[in-house]
Amino acid sequence: MPHPRKKVIAANWKMNLTSSEVKPYLETLLLETQQVEGIDIVLIPSFTSIPKASELLEKTPKVRLGAQNFSAHDKGAFTGEVSARMLRDLFVRYILVGHSERRQLFGETDQIVHEKLLVAHRNEFRPILCVGETLEERKAGKAKQVLENQLKVALADLSVEDLADTIIAYEPVWAIGTGCTATTEQASEMHHFIREMIKDLSSKGPLSKLAAGDERQGIDGAQQLSVQEVLNGASTGVTQPIASAVEFGKRSKEVAAKIRLIYGGSVTPANACELLKSPDIDGALVGGASLDPRAFAEIVKAAATA
Ligand code: PEP
């Protein structure tokens, strides 16, 4: 059976590779993946390499460009920061939000992650929202609780449509850069949990009315409420006609079926195929192994054949 969603394979270079290394990297990646189709390949270099990558990828829709970070502010006196609009100007389309290194090393709280997610959507990026538990949290049996808390804060106030357009990366902190990847069973279990949670978030009603010609049209033509409104059980304020439970159910199934959940944490060419075969895993966020274009291409190819 074909995989239900288009897979995403993203290369997070972190603070590695310089601008002059972009061209040889892309030449190899494009050569190695020339037979590959149907995968969203995303390159996420450091800020200084974005202009070069942008120039080289302008006519190559096969590889999309992402950024590792951006400011929660739109503009102004924020020395050293880079705004979402500046990145859009360079044809950046994907953006990481809430990577564990930003959370742990740079003090990004759930609230900041939430604000950035809203900014990302307002600027029409496709955000890759990273969530995941530490080893201590997993050992204490709190992994799902941690994910639930991170997701509830991050996704509040999102329209249901933006929710469906957010890519969620499950990245257990204990697996990032450690060589200790989650097993397919562990990753699939957590992805399944997240998808069920998304279903729940987008199904709590009363959510929508069927509103022909309404400006705030949602996925199936229904008026949108934010996820926060949904969580609070708010109504549309419109007295009739309110959508039935059947319609809520249909919509929540649509959102949960559409949203892409990818795995990150020591993905390599050796383990990618096994992980990406899981129907619950829609792709990978790759750090260390993405620095070698051949290794990254192997992971892309594994996604295409898994
Ligand atoms: C990451 O930085 O998101 C990541 C998953 O890194 P690594 O593949 O090196 O574990």
Residues whose N, C-alpha, C, O or C-beta is under 5 A from the ligand:
A	BS01	PEP	N12 A175 I176 G177 T178 G264 G265 S266 V267 L285 V286 G287 G288 A289
